[in-house]
Amino acid sequence: MYAIIETGGKQYRVAAGDTLKVEKLVVEEGASVDLDRVLLVADGDHVRLGQPFVEGARVSAEVAAHGRHDKVKIIKFRRRKHHMKRQGHRQWYTALRITDIHAG
């Protein structure tokens, strides 16, 4: 059984036992989270597709950790103009461990 969920403006395919990194959620480590923006739930050949969300479906997850991704380097360069700007960025994330999928 798997589901497609939406969080942080992105979509993820999840199954029970998976660990994934999503945009930072304001939740303490070890707390449980219910994600109710479920776009699709599939169990073998039985597939439920939401329009846009599946009615009554939710995904239960546990917050495993908070952290920051690797640094992304941004370079703005203008040739022949003696101009170069360097910048770095590290995005915050929340690691979720999927515990259960409720089809509703």
N, C-alpha and C positions, 0 to 999 in steps of 0.2 A: 504494500500500500504506500502510495506517495501523494504529495499535494504540491500545488504551486501557490506560493504565498507572495504577498506584496508588503514590503516594509521599507521605509526610507526612500521611496520613489523607485525601488528596484524590485525585480521579481526573482524568486529563488525556488528551485525544485528541492523538496525536503522529504525525508523518510524518517521513521523512528530510529533513534540512535545516531543520527547525523549531527555534526558540529559545523556551524557556519558563522562567518563574521558578517554582521550587518552594521548599518550606520548606528552611531551611538544612541542608546536608549537610557533614559534617566531612571534606572532601576539598580538596586544594590546587588552585589554578587551573591549567588546562592538563592536568590528569589526566583519565583516562578512567574512566567509571563504567558498570557493567552493571546495569540495572534488570530484575529477574526477576519482579516482581509484575505480570505482564501478564494482563489480564482478557479481552481480545479482540484477535484479529489478523484483519484483512480485506485480501484481495488481489483486487480486482475483485468477482466474484460469490462467490468462495470465502471463507467466514467461519468462523473457529474461535473458539468461545466456551468459556471456561474455567469450571470449577466448583470452587473460585472462580478458580483461575489456570490458564492454558494451559500444558500440560506441555511443558517444554523450550524455551519461547519466552523471548526476552530482547530488551531494547532497549539498544543501545550509545549512550552520550552522552559528550560532552566538556564539562568545566566551563569555561564562558566567563568568569564573574565571580562575585564575591560582593558583596552590597550590602544596602541597606535600602530598604524601600518608602517612599512618601510618608507624612507624619504623619497619623494618625487622631486627631481630637479627641474626647475623651469629656467630657461635661458632665452632672453630677448636680445636679439642681435641685429644691428643695422649695418650693413656693409658700407664701407667707405665713409662712414659718418663718425667714426671713433666713439661708438656707443655700444655698450654691452651691459646688460643687467642680469644678475643671477639671483635666484630665489629658490628656497626649498619649502616643502610642505609635507606634513605628516598628518594624515586623517585619523581621527578617533574612531574606534569600533567597539562593538559589544559582541563577544563570542557567545552564541546560544547553542545549547545541547537539546535537540528535539527529543521529547519524552513520549509524546502520544499525538495521534491524529484522530480527531473526532469528526466523523462524516456528517453528523447532524441528522 
